[in-house]
Amino acid sequence: MTFDLLLTGGTLLTGGAAGREPLTGGTVQPGPLTGGVVGDVGIRDGRIAAIGPNLPRLARQVIDAAGRLVTPGLIDLHTHVGTGYWGIDPDPVAWHSGVTTWVDAGSAGAYTLDGLRRVAATATVRVPALLNISAVGLAGRTGESRDLANCDVALAIDTVQANRELIRGIKVRIDRETVGDNGIEPLRRGLAAAEACGVPVMVHIGTAPPRLDEVFGLLRPGDIVTHCASGIAAPLGPAVHAAAGRGVLLDLGHGSGGFAFDVLEAQLDAGLRPHTISTDLHSRSLHGPVFDLPTTMAKLLAVGVALSEVIAAVTARPARALGLPGGTLTVGAPADLAVFEVRAEEFPVADAHRTIRVSPVRLVNEATYVAGRPLTPRLPAPPAPWVPLTDAQRTALDRRAHHIRDLLATPLVGVDGLAEQFPRNRPRSS
């Protein structure tokens, strides 16, 4: 077999249940990459065609991945893409972060789904969606479920049924600002729609009321609580233990206000672990405190979660949670891959409240592939005018733009790096 692409000699983490299932053959890689095995990945027709040590070097392109971590393309279970108050363009972030699947978590409701569909159709990455139970979606900052007329169960069911290839679940935001005086009724309606369609619900938690025990008490096995380590909601009581015990999944959902180190550390001490790690990357978290998924992953490494478990929480686990393709390095799976340098250096990282921890390693993406094709560099759009930025963030954005302009305005190579593509006819010497 001739491969379209062959990655050779990388340390492979397959993204299994614990992120540690062995590959046939290979050698365990020591140091910060412990838990993987050294091997090759052969890609043909957009899928993984072979995996193992010492594959035949029969390929149109061979990439040496020695000393690099090779994982399934990362799956971010909670993002906001496209238009609206929170939306961003995923492609400029994807190519340097390794995220090949961006689950849009409720940006669109029944009224606005067509706009998200157009975004998904033009993105290079995969964009499955969770439908907001509020038909207006997240066109504005908040308040989408204050009018219960927007939370139309029959309309949500019809929308899911008509868009099965795009919609993987229902999203409900439950906090004081979003629901107003409606309490947990939007969640009840979201659960009714999800039950009818056989899909999970992802529920956002934040400022009470409603009370957390009311929210957790309604959730079913396979439903997802995002912002599970929120410093605002602080889900640390019996209700969260009971929910996790019956199979409710805890998702990190960092965002601009949904993650606190002290809450996560208290949960870990109590035996609660995030099942999935997501960013809640949006217009207000992109420039900090989130930045991207590898930075968020480093925050879990900083509190002692093993790299293998972190990789599983951004690959196989989110894939299973929503029935998504990918998330594993197995023959026949989509050839969505990420290649990282794992730098053994201290990497200070901050939560949403500017509390700092230090990760022992930093994951730096070197290549990202979707269906076997490398993502190419894309420049991000400037922040929307409604995004609040500090003076330091604005200065950093201006400095980055200056560096990019200077880099692109400088000739790529000097004369020694050029070839004479069309030689002149030179007169013969007499």
Secondary structure, 3 states (H helix, E strand, C coil): CCECEEEEEEEECCCCCCCCCCCCCCCECCHHHCCCEEEEEEEECCEEEEEECCCCCCECCEEECCCCEEEECEEEEEECECCCCCCECCHHHHCCCCEEEEEEECCCCCCCHHHHHHHHHHCCCECCEEEECCCCCCCCCCCCCCCHHHCCHHHHHHHHHHCCCCEEEEEEEECHHHHHHHCCHHHHHHHHHHHHHCCCEEEEECCCCCCHHHHHHHCCCCCEEECCCCCCCCCCCHHHHHHHHCCCEEECCCCCCCCCHHHHHHHHHCCCCCCECCCCECCCCCCCCCCCHHHHHHHHHHCCCCHHHHHHCCCHHHHHHHCCCCCCCCCCCECCEEEEEEECCCEEEECCCCCEEEECCEEEEEEEEECCEECCCCCCCCCCCCCCCCHHHHHHHHHHHHHHHHHHHCCCCCHHHCCCCCCCCCCCCC
